[in-house]
Amino acid sequence: PKMDIVRLLGSMFSAKSNQALGWMMHLMMGIVFAVLYAFLWSLGFGTAIWGIGLIFGAVHWLIVGMIMDMIPMVHVGIKRGAVQAPGLWMTNNGGVMAFMGGLAGHAIFGVVTALVYAAL
């Protein structure tokens, strides 16, 4: 499925997509979520093992995927018709495969974050 999160983020402030901005925004969100995971583990919400990382990543996707349906309210590129609205869990960009791709990607992110946190 066409799940171009970089294009979606890069066109958030103008109808023309800025790839560098999209990559930077997604990287910065990844850093913020990794720090949030680490903060939760330091407070005792689970431990930094691959299984808990997998759960954190899956929950992360379920919550963020719901927010995808609200993006058109603040997204310039969608309002101007330059970018398609992603819909819940980006299902407008690939249906169930988009849902599964996002879930798998975020689950892997959670596992890697847990393993790096545990190693440090």
DOMARKOL-298236 format. One record per residue (C-alpha): y, x, z. Coordinates in steps of 0.001 Angstrom, whole numbers, plus 500000, padded with zeros to 6 digits. Example, Ala and Ser with C-alpha at 12.3 -4.5 7.8 and 13.67 -1.06 7.14 Angstrom:
2
<north=495500&east=512300&up=507800>
<north=498940&east=513670&up=507140>
# end
This chain:
120
<north=500000&east=500000&up=500000>
<north=503612&east=501025&up=499478>
<north=504734&east=501690&up=503045>
<north=507776&east=503817&up=502345>
<north=509276&east=504040&up=505835>
<north=511428&east=506991&up=504735>
<north=513060&east=504899&up=501992>
<north=513418&east=501949&up=504359>
<north=515154&east=504045&up=507018>
<north=517149&east=506047&up=504484>
<north=518713&east=502892&up=503049>
<north=519547&east=501321&up=506380>
<north=523264&east=502128&up=506144>
<north=523798&east=501977&up=502369>
<north=522087&east=500303&up=499431>
<north=521201&east=503713&up=497976>
<north=518392&east=505431&up=499866>
<north=519004&east=508851&up=501393>
<north=515601&east=510554&up=501719>
<north=516855&east=513271&up=504081>
<north=518349&east=510662&up=506423>
<north=515129&east=508633&up=506326>
<north=512982&east=511664&up=507196>
<north=515395&east=512710&up=509935>
<north=515469&east=509231&up=511484>
<north=511675&east=508958&up=511479>
<north=511285&east=512452&up=512971>
<north=513837&east=511685&up=515678>
<north=512074&east=508417&up=516542>
<north=508800&east=510344&up=516789>
<north=510389&east=512772&up=519229>
<north=511821&east=509918&up=521302>
<north=508428&east=508193&up=521482>
<north=506622&east=511454&up=522338>
<north=509062&east=511994&up=525210>
<north=508547&east=508373&up=526307>
<north=504762&east=508859&up=526291>
<north=505142&east=512073&up=528324>
<north=507424&east=510282&up=530782>
<north=504886&east=507474&up=531242>
<north=502056&east=509973&up=531775>
<north=504172&east=511885&up=534318>
<north=504686&east=508603&up=536223>
<north=500923&east=508050&up=536336>
<north=500501&east=505468&up=533553>
<north=497158&east=506780&up=532388>
<north=496401&east=510401&up=531702>
<north=497058&east=512487&up=528618>
<north=493591&east=512256&up=527088>
<north=492783&east=511242&up=523523>
<north=491612&east=507735&up=524477>
<north=494805&east=506866&up=526341>
<north=496848&east=508414&up=523524>
<north=494984&east=506159&up=521103>
<north=495864&east=503115&up=523203>
<north=499517&east=504185&up=523542>
<north=499735&east=504633&up=519751>
<north=498137&east=501236&up=519063>
<north=500445&east=499436&up=521507>
<north=503384&east=501354&up=520030>
<north=502477&east=500045&up=516534>
<north=501984&east=496468&up=517734>
<north=505459&east=496431&up=519309>
<north=507309&east=498361&up=516587>
<north=505536&east=496349&up=513886>
<north=506997&east=493150&up=515300>
<north=510458&east=494718&up=515198>
<north=509958&east=495333&up=511458>
<north=510380&east=491602&up=510902>
<north=513858&east=491755&up=512498>
<north=515143&east=494723&up=510471>
<north=516752&east=492560&up=507729>
<north=519372&east=491404&up=510252>
<north=520896&east=494907&up=510435>
<north=519704&east=496632&up=507249>
<north=522309&east=497098&up=504503>
<north=519781&east=497962&up=501775>
<north=517759&east=494796&up=502411>
<north=520881&east=492613&up=502573>
<north=521999&east=493958&up=499172>
<north=518554&east=493528&up=497633>
<north=517932&east=497245&up=497066>
<north=514936&east=497356&up=499407>
<north=512262&east=494745&up=500127>
<north=512119&east=493416&up=503697>
<north=509011&east=494886&up=505340>
<north=507924&east=491800&up=507292>
<north=505752&east=491826&up=510405>
<north=503888&east=495148&up=510642>
<north=505154&east=495956&up=507102>
<north=502729&east=493398&up=505655>
<north=505178&east=492488&up=502859>
<north=504495&east=496005&up=501563>
<north=500722&east=495854&up=501385>
<north=499255&east=493043&up=503476>
<north=496404&east=493867&up=505827>
<north=496131&east=497390&up=504429>
<north=499722&east=498070&up=505498>
<north=498905&east=496760&up=508970>
<north=495811&east=498973&up=509201>
<north=497621&east=502014&up=507772>
<north=500427&east=501678&up=510313>
<north=497952&east=501156&up=513127>
<north=495920&east=504219&up=512113>
<north=499030&east=506387&up=511739>
<north=500422&east=505419&up=515130>
<north=497012&east=505799&up=516795>
<north=496747&east=509339&up=515387>
<north=500291&east=510032&up=516605>
<north=499267&east=508889&up=520103>
<north=496146&east=511069&up=520120>
<north=498012&east=514162&up=518905>
<north=500820&east=513574&up=521415>
<north=498292&east=513259&up=524259>
<north=496443&east=516412&up=523238>
<north=499670&east=518444&up=522912>
<north=500966&east=517107&up=526251>
<north=497659&east=517971&up=527966>
<north=497687&east=521462&up=526441>
<north=501178&east=522133&up=527799>
# end
